[in-house]
Amino acid sequence: MGLRFLSAMNLVESRIAENHRRILDRIAASCRRAGRNPAGVRLVAVTKYAELDWVRILLALGVQDLGENRPQQLLQRAAALPKDIRWHLVGHLQRNKVRP
């Protein structure tokens, strides 16, 4: 791997980590305003169009719930990633998306 690739991956990783932290902070602030425990809120990271390496970064950050809106993509990702992920099918399910 070249140095440019590693630098780009480090940049992507730090950007994902920063966005993740910002989302968790927003969830915590919303829960405080509502008098709710943030532990009772589940963050589902929708991975549509995300590279598999980016999804792995999310998993390393502790994300356990992933969402996909395309059943075929969900099946492919589920086969390639750890089995303890909680998968969520999000959005409207179209008939042509479930036919073999």
Order of alpha helices (4+ residues) and beta strands (2+ residues): alpha-beta-alpha-beta-alpha-beta-alpha
